[in-house]
Amino acid sequence: MPNMNDNSPVNPRPLRRRQRQQQPKGLRQKLLARFPAYEKWLQPKALIALGLGFFLLITVPITVLAVNGSRNRAADAQTQGYSNLSGEGALPSFTPVPPPEPSPTPSPSPSPTPEPHPSNMVLQKGIDAPVIIEIQARLMELGYMEADEPISSFGPMTEEAIRHFQRQHSLAEDGKIGMETYTLLMSDQATKYTVFLGADGTDVSELQSRLRELGFMDDVTGHFGEATESAVKRFQQLNGLTDDGKVGARTREALYADNAKANYHKFGEKSEEVKSYQSLLNKLGYLTTTPDGNYGADTTAAVKRFQELNGLIPDGFLGYTTIKTLKSSGAAPNALQLGMKGSDVERVQKRLKELGYTKNVTGYFGEITQEAVKAFQKRNSLGTDGVVGRVTMAKLISSSAKKPASSSSGSSGTPSVPSEGSGSGVDKLISVAESKIGSKYVFASKGPNTFDCSGFVYYCLNQAGVRIGYMTSASWQHTDRFQRISSMSDLKRGDILSFEGHVGIYIGGGKMIDASSSQGKVRTTSGITSSSYWTSHFVCGYRVF
């Protein structure tokens, strides 16, 4: 223990340590020691609040200025453009652009109504839409409609064709096109038009009528039952076709061909029944040999000529309809007339030339020959109908036949006759055709008020005095009966037009009158010589007059 009264020096370190310990520690204690009057402001909570207030006072204005500056720069970039730089390294200056006016809120535009299509609605009769063109073209390709230029209108023939398609594919037969029918129709699974066991309809009745004519069945019921199936099989066997009992495109065409083989009285047969029919043909002037019951070449030729002049298919068989017509009081007698072709026509032309009434010997009885016959008949005091019947023929070959009078002849002594395609026959044909415009289209119908395309041509020609048998559109493509016209540019008024699966009557000016399956009626069709459809499907024309 140091002596306090000792005069020895004292160590200062302990003293300073004690002084430091006695001094206040921390900022608060130091402030309290220096400013005791502000003790309440130097409490911990007050100091925290004071510090927080000072922090906000400094940071909030800085933050606001920074945000506003950023916004101003973004607006300037959108509304101002750079001005030309004044020199290298110069900052770009801006040309002030007034802010854009606020755009008005556009009113919503209505969505366009979609075209009718099986994907959005069921199509039915009366609808007009582009997809109908595609549907009709497919129906024609498969044989459910006759070939024609497809249109966008859903008419009754389209409805009937759809019913046949649905019938064949075991769908509900409503004639409407929903997505199920449409999808199958356009698919590879769609089958071509065929009539078979269980079918009902006018198409069945029409087939049965032809089978009856050829001697394969007795009744027409409109129902394709087992008897019809058996009749079809027999026809197919006899005509070299696959005997499946179904009527497809090949069987249908064979049924209406003029070389179809019948199951009735035919070449090679000998019977008393045949002899009785020969007697009727002889009486009407078709058979020139003595009836003997032998169905030979002379009888076949006589039957064909009878069928031609009586509007039947000239197949040479004595079938149901042929016999019925032959026994009727309305059977037309034999006579050479407009539209005929053959060696007997050639013989008449030679005699007319010999007498000085014509210069033409072609074997075809056209309008020139008709006018020559009329001139002969007038000169010899006969009825001037232009037809070479029994009376006219007898006078023509007699030694008393008069030559033309000199006053009715030109320098050559031959009467003046009209050129081809310009006579009264053409006018009459077109007049008949025009009178039927608007008539309903019915498949396989031959008039007088309903027609298909080949039935319409057949009817008009016969009404115009051209007595021909019925020919299908396919038969028209290869007939050699009339003068064939190969180019559309050579067509003349009154020519018969043959297309792939279709026929019509040319009336000049690029127009024809035809029975249309797509429109379901007889109509006038314009622009056929320039239409891509008709020019691409044209086969040939035929000069009848």
Secondary structure as the mmCIF struct_conf table of DSSP 4:
data_model
#
loop_
_struct_conf.conf_type_id
_struct_conf.id
_struct_conf.beg_label_comp_id
_struct_conf.beg_label_asym_id
_struct_conf.beg_label_seq_id
_struct_conf.end_label_comp_id
_struct_conf.end_label_asym_id
_struct_conf.end_label_seq_id
TURN_TY1_P TURN_TY1_P1 MET A 4 ASN A 5
BEND BEND1 SER A 8 SER A 8
HELX_LH_PP_P HELX_LH_PP_P1 PRO A 9 ASN A 11
BEND BEND2 PRO A 12 PRO A 12
HELX_RH_AL_P HELX_RH_AL_P1 ARG A 13 GLN A 22
BEND BEND3 GLN A 23 GLN A 23
HELX_LH_PP_P HELX_LH_PP_P2 PRO A 24 LYS A 25
HELX_RH_AL_P HELX_RH_AL_P2 GLY A 26 ARG A 34
HELX_RH_3T_P HELX_RH_3T_P1 PRO A 36 LEU A 42
BEND BEND4 GLN A 43 GLN A 43
HELX_RH_AL_P HELX_RH_AL_P3 PRO A 44 THR A 79
STRN STRN1 GLY A 81 TYR A 82
HELX_LH_PP_P HELX_LH_PP_P3 SER A 83 LEU A 85
BEND BEND5 GLY A 87 GLY A 87
TURN_TY1_P TURN_TY1_P2 GLU A 88 GLY A 89
HELX_LH_PP_P HELX_LH_PP_P4 ALA A 90 SER A 93
STRN STRN2 PHE A 94 THR A 95
HELX_LH_PP_P HELX_LH_PP_P5 PRO A 98 PRO A 116
TURN_TY1_P TURN_TY1_P3 PRO A 118 ASN A 120
BEND BEND6 MET A 121 MET A 121
STRN STRN3 LEU A 123 LEU A 123
TURN_TY1_P TURN_TY1_P4 LYS A 125 GLY A 126
STRN STRN4 ASP A 128 ASP A 128
HELX_RH_AL_P HELX_RH_AL_P4 PRO A 130 GLU A 141
TURN_TY1_P TURN_TY1_P5 LEU A 142 GLY A 143
BEND BEND7 TYR A 144 MET A 145
BEND BEND8 ALA A 147 ALA A 147
BEND BEND9 SER A 152 SER A 152
STRN STRN5 SER A 153 SER A 153
HELX_RH_AL_P HELX_RH_AL_P5 PRO A 156 GLN A 168
TURN_TY1_P TURN_TY1_P6 HIS A 169 SER A 170
BEND BEND10 ASP A 174 GLY A 175
STRN STRN6 ILE A 177 ILE A 177
HELX_RH_AL_P HELX_RH_AL_P6 MET A 179 LEU A 185
TURN_TY1_P TURN_TY1_P7 MET A 186 MET A 186
BEND BEND11 SER A 187 SER A 187
TURN_TY1_P TURN_TY1_P8 ASP A 188 GLN A 189
HELX_LH_PP_P HELX_LH_PP_P6 ALA A 190 TYR A 193
STRN STRN7 VAL A 195 VAL A 195
TURN_TY1_P TURN_TY1_P9 LEU A 197 GLY A 198
STRN STRN8 ASP A 200 ASP A 200
BEND BEND12 GLY A 201 GLY A 201
HELX_RH_AL_P HELX_RH_AL_P7 THR A 202 GLU A 213
TURN_TY1_P TURN_TY1_P10 LEU A 214 GLY A 215
BEND BEND13 PHE A 216 PHE A 216
BEND BEND14 ASP A 218 ASP A 218
BEND BEND15 GLY A 222 GLY A 222
STRN STRN9 HIS A 223 HIS A 223
HELX_RH_AL_P HELX_RH_AL_P8 GLU A 226 LEU A 238
TURN_TY1_P TURN_TY1_P11 ASN A 239 GLY A 240
BEND BEND16 LEU A 241 LEU A 241
BEND BEND17 ASP A 244 GLY A 245
STRN STRN10 VAL A 247 VAL A 247
HELX_RH_AL_P HELX_RH_AL_P9 ALA A 249 TYR A 256
BEND BEND18 ALA A 257 ALA A 257
TURN_TY1_P TURN_TY1_P12 ASP A 258 ASN A 259
HELX_LH_PP_P HELX_LH_PP_P7 ALA A 260 ALA A 262
BEND BEND19 ASN A 263 TYR A 264
STRN STRN11 HIS A 265 HIS A 265
TURN_TY1_P TURN_TY1_P13 PHE A 267 GLY A 268
STRN STRN12 LYS A 270 LYS A 270
HELX_RH_AL_P HELX_RH_AL_P10 GLU A 272 LYS A 283
TURN_TY1_P TURN_TY1_P14 LEU A 284 GLY A 285
BEND BEND20 TYR A 286 TYR A 286
BEND BEND21 THR A 289 THR A 289
HELX_LH_PP_P HELX_LH_PP_P8 THR A 290 PRO A 291
BEND BEND22 GLY A 293 GLY A 293
STRN STRN13 ASN A 294 ASN A 294
HELX_RH_AL_P HELX_RH_AL_P11 ALA A 297 LEU A 309
TURN_TY1_P TURN_TY1_P15 ASN A 310 GLY A 311
BEND BEND23 LEU A 312 LEU A 312
STRN STRN14 LEU A 318 LEU A 318
HELX_RH_AL_P HELX_RH_AL_P12 TYR A 320 LYS A 327
BEND BEND24 SER A 328 SER A 328
TURN_TY1_P TURN_TY1_P16 SER A 329 GLY A 330
HELX_LH_PP_P HELX_LH_PP_P9 ALA A 331 ASN A 334
STRN STRN15 LEU A 336 LEU A 336
TURN_TY1_P TURN_TY1_P17 LEU A 338 GLY A 339
STRN STRN16 LYS A 341 LYS A 341
BEND BEND25 GLY A 342 GLY A 342
HELX_RH_AL_P HELX_RH_AL_P13 SER A 343 LEU A 355
TURN_TY1_P TURN_TY1_P18 GLY A 356 GLY A 356
BEND BEND26 TYR A 357 TYR A 357
BEND BEND27 LYS A 359 LYS A 359
BEND BEND28 GLY A 363 GLY A 363
STRN STRN17 TYR A 364 TYR A 364
HELX_RH_AL_P HELX_RH_AL_P14 GLU A 367 ARG A 379
TURN_TY1_P TURN_TY1_P19 ASN A 380 SER A 381
BEND BEND29 ASP A 385 GLY A 386
STRN STRN18 VAL A 388 VAL A 388
HELX_RH_AL_P HELX_RH_AL_P15 ARG A 390 LEU A 396
TURN_TY1_P TURN_TY1_P20 ILE A 397 ILE A 397
BEND BEND30 SER A 398 SER A 398
TURN_TY1_P TURN_TY1_P21 SER A 399 SER A 400
HELX_LH_PP_P HELX_LH_PP_P10 ALA A 401 ALA A 405
HELX_RH_3T_P HELX_RH_3T_P2 SER A 406 SER A 408
STRN STRN19 SER A 409 SER A 409
TURN_TY1_P TURN_TY1_P22 SER A 411 SER A 412
BEND BEND31 GLY A 413 GLY A 413
HELX_LH_PP_P HELX_LH_PP_P11 THR A 414 THR A 414
STRN STRN20 PRO A 415 PRO A 415
HELX_LH_PP_P HELX_LH_PP_P12 SER A 416 SER A 416
HELX_LH_PP_P HELX_LH_PP_P13 PRO A 418 SER A 419
TURN_TY1_P TURN_TY1_P23 GLU A 420 GLY A 421
BEND BEND32 SER A 422 GLY A 423
HELX_RH_AL_P HELX_RH_AL_P16 SER A 424 SER A 435
TURN_TY1_P TURN_TY1_P24 LYS A 436 GLY A 438
HELX_LH_PP_P HELX_LH_PP_P14 SER A 439 SER A 439
STRN STRN21 LYS A 440 TYR A 441
TURN_TY1_P TURN_TY1_P25 PHE A 443 ALA A 444
STRN STRN22 LYS A 446 LYS A 446
BEND BEND33 PRO A 448 ASN A 449
STRN STRN23 THR A 450 PHE A 451
HELX_RH_AL_P HELX_RH_AL_P17 CYS A 453 GLN A 463
TURN_TY1_P TURN_TY1_P26 ALA A 464 GLY A 465
HELX_RH_AL_P HELX_RH_AL_P18 SER A 473 TRP A 476
TURN_TY1_P TURN_TY1_P27 GLN A 477 HIS A 478
BEND BEND34 ARG A 481 PHE A 482
STRN STRN24 GLN A 483 ILE A 485
HELX_RH_3T_P HELX_RH_3T_P3 MET A 488 ASP A 490
TURN_TY1_P TURN_TY1_P28 ARG A 493 GLY A 494
HELX_LH_PP_P HELX_LH_PP_P15 ASP A 495 ASP A 495
STRN STRN25 ILE A 496 PHE A 499
TURN_TY1_P TURN_TY1_P29 GLU A 500 GLY A 501
STRN STRN26 HIS A 502 GLY A 508
TURN_TY1_P TURN_TY1_P30 GLY A 509 GLY A 510
STRN STRN27 LYS A 511 SER A 516
TURN_TY1_P TURN_TY1_P31 SER A 517 GLY A 520
STRN STRN28 LYS A 521 THR A 525
TURN_TY1_P TURN_TY1_P32 ILE A 528 SER A 530
HELX_RH_AL_P HELX_RH_AL_P19 SER A 532 HIS A 537
STRN STRN29 PHE A 538 ARG A 543
#
